[in-house]
Amino acid sequence: MDAISKHRSHPEIVKRLRRAEGHLRAVIAMIEAERPCLEIAQQMHAVGMAIGQAKKALIEDHLDHCLDAVVGPLGSDQRQEIAEFKAIAKYL
């Protein structure tokens, strides 16, 4: 399995991170312009959330594709354990 088919979410993750990068630059400009701290904090929170969502998408993609490739064929009981692991990891 090649990297492109294995990680189809990566281009979308890069887009998210680039948007967050642009947003972060705007926050820096807000600080330099001495905008109110509440506005700056709100925008910093949005940047943090955007990065967090990109991280979550990366981890979920890795679990969905790479873990399955590593463990290979499993019985239904073991498959259920993998499914539960993936489900609980979404709460990270």
C-alpha positions as YAML, in Angstrom:
chain: A
units: angstrom
residues:
- id: 1
  name: MET
  ca: [0.00, 0.00, 0.00]
- id: 2
  name: ASP
  ca: [1.54, 3.32, -1.00]
- id: 3
  name: ALA
  ca: [1.58, 6.48, 1.12]
- id: 4
  name: ILE
  ca: [-1.09, 8.27, -0.93]
- id: 5
  name: SER
  ca: [-3.74, 5.54, -0.65]
- id: 6
  name: LYS
  ca: [-2.78, 4.88, 2.94]
- id: 7
  name: HIS
  ca: [-3.14, 8.49, 4.07]
- id: 8
  name: ARG
  ca: [-5.89, 10.05, 2.00]
- id: 9
  name: SER
  ca: [-6.62, 12.51, 4.81]
- id: 10
  name: HIS
  ca: [-3.17, 14.13, 4.70]
- id: 11
  name: PRO
  ca: [-4.01, 16.73, 2.01]
- id: 12
  name: GLU
  ca: [-7.05, 17.82, 4.06]
- id: 13
  name: ILE
  ca: [-4.93, 17.96, 7.22]
- id: 14
  name: VAL
  ca: [-2.39, 20.15, 5.41]
- id: 15
  name: LYS
  ca: [-5.23, 22.48, 4.34]
- id: 16
  name: ARG
  ca: [-6.43, 22.71, 7.95]
- id: 17
  name: LEU
  ca: [-2.94, 23.48, 9.19]
- id: 18
  name: ARG
  ca: [-2.37, 26.12, 6.52]
- id: 19
  name: ARG
  ca: [-5.62, 27.83, 7.51]
- id: 20
  name: ALA
  ca: [-4.51, 27.68, 11.15]
- id: 21
  name: GLU
  ca: [-1.13, 29.11, 10.14]
- id: 22
  name: GLY
  ca: [-2.83, 32.05, 8.44]
- id: 23
  name: HIS
  ca: [-5.08, 32.54, 11.42]
- id: 24
  name: LEU
  ca: [-2.06, 32.48, 13.74]
- id: 25
  name: ARG
  ca: [-0.38, 35.18, 11.65]
- id: 26
  name: ALA
  ca: [-3.55, 37.26, 12.05]
- id: 27
  name: VAL
  ca: [-3.39, 36.76, 15.83]
- id: 28
  name: ILE
  ca: [0.21, 37.95, 15.86]
- id: 29
  name: ALA
  ca: [-0.86, 41.04, 13.92]
- id: 30
  name: MET
  ca: [-3.65, 41.60, 16.46]
- id: 31
  name: ILE
  ca: [-1.13, 41.52, 19.29]
- id: 32
  name: GLU
  ca: [1.17, 43.90, 17.46]
- id: 33
  name: ALA
  ca: [-1.79, 46.22, 16.83]
- id: 34
  name: GLU
  ca: [-2.60, 46.09, 20.57]
- id: 35
  name: ARG
  ca: [-6.10, 44.77, 20.02]
- id: 36
  name: PRO
  ca: [-8.11, 43.94, 23.17]
- id: 37
  name: CYS
  ca: [-6.90, 40.86, 25.02]
- id: 38
  name: LEU
  ca: [-10.34, 39.23, 24.95]
- id: 39
  name: GLU
  ca: [-10.39, 39.35, 21.13]
- id: 40
  name: ILE
  ca: [-6.85, 37.97, 20.99]
- id: 41
  name: ALA
  ca: [-7.66, 35.18, 23.43]
- id: 42
  name: GLN
  ca: [-10.75, 34.21, 21.43]
- id: 43
  name: GLN
  ca: [-8.73, 34.01, 18.23]
- id: 44
  name: MET
  ca: [-5.92, 32.07, 19.94]
- id: 45
  name: HIS
  ca: [-8.52, 29.61, 21.18]
- id: 46
  name: ALA
  ca: [-9.78, 29.17, 17.61]
- id: 47
  name: VAL
  ca: [-6.24, 28.50, 16.36]
- id: 48
  name: GLY
  ca: [-5.71, 25.93, 19.12]
- id: 49
  name: MET
  ca: [-8.98, 24.20, 18.26]
- id: 50
  name: ALA
  ca: [-8.06, 24.10, 14.55]
- id: 51
  name: ILE
  ca: [-4.70, 22.51, 15.30]
- id: 52
  name: GLY
  ca: [-6.35, 20.08, 17.72]
- id: 53
  name: GLN
  ca: [-8.83, 19.00, 15.04]
- id: 54
  name: ALA
  ca: [-5.99, 18.46, 12.56]
- id: 55
  name: LYS
  ca: [-4.18, 16.32, 15.13]
- id: 56
  name: LYS
  ca: [-7.33, 14.32, 15.80]
- id: 57
  name: ALA
  ca: [-7.85, 13.71, 12.07]
- id: 58
  name: LEU
  ca: [-4.24, 12.54, 11.70]
- id: 59
  name: ILE
  ca: [-4.51, 10.12, 14.64]
- id: 60
  name: GLU
  ca: [-7.87, 8.74, 13.49]
- id: 61
  name: ASP
  ca: [-6.51, 8.23, 9.97]
- id: 62
  name: HIS
  ca: [-3.48, 6.44, 11.35]
- id: 63
  name: LEU
  ca: [-5.61, 4.15, 13.47]
- id: 64
  name: ASP
  ca: [-8.08, 3.44, 10.68]
- id: 65
  name: HIS
  ca: [-5.46, 2.56, 8.09]
- id: 66
  name: CYS
  ca: [-2.11, 1.75, 9.62]
- id: 67
  name: LEU
  ca: [-3.30, -0.29, 12.57]
- id: 68
  name: ASP
  ca: [-5.40, -2.51, 10.32]
- id: 69
  name: ALA
  ca: [-2.43, -3.05, 8.02]
- id: 70
  name: VAL
  ca: [-0.18, -4.02, 10.93]
- id: 71
  name: VAL
  ca: [-2.50, -6.44, 12.73]
- id: 72
  name: GLY
  ca: [-3.73, -8.15, 9.57]
- id: 73
  name: PRO
  ca: [-6.55, -10.67, 9.60]
- id: 74
  name: LEU
  ca: [-8.02, -11.30, 13.04]
- id: 75
  name: GLY
  ca: [-10.90, -13.24, 14.52]
- id: 76
  name: SER
  ca: [-14.14, -11.46, 15.34]
- id: 77
  name: ASP
  ca: [-13.31, -11.21, 19.08]
- id: 78
  name: GLN
  ca: [-9.95, -9.60, 18.36]
- id: 79
  name: ARG
  ca: [-11.50, -7.40, 15.67]
- id: 80
  name: GLN
  ca: [-13.99, -6.13, 18.29]
- id: 81
  name: GLU
  ca: [-11.11, -5.17, 20.59]
- id: 82
  name: ILE
  ca: [-9.47, -3.19, 17.77]
- id: 83
  name: ALA
  ca: [-12.80, -1.48, 17.00]
- id: 84
  name: GLU
  ca: [-13.20, -0.52, 20.67]
- id: 85
  name: PHE
  ca: [-9.64, 0.83, 20.76]
- id: 86
  name: LYS
  ca: [-10.35, 3.01, 17.72]
- id: 87
  name: ALA
  ca: [-13.61, 4.21, 19.23]
- id: 88
  name: ILE
  ca: [-12.10, 5.22, 22.57]
- id: 89
  name: ALA
  ca: [-9.14, 6.92, 20.88]
- id: 90
  name: LYS
  ca: [-11.58, 9.44, 19.37]
- id: 91
  name: TYR
  ca: [-11.93, 10.93, 22.86]
- id: 92
  name: LEU
  ca: [-8.24, 11.90, 23.03]
...
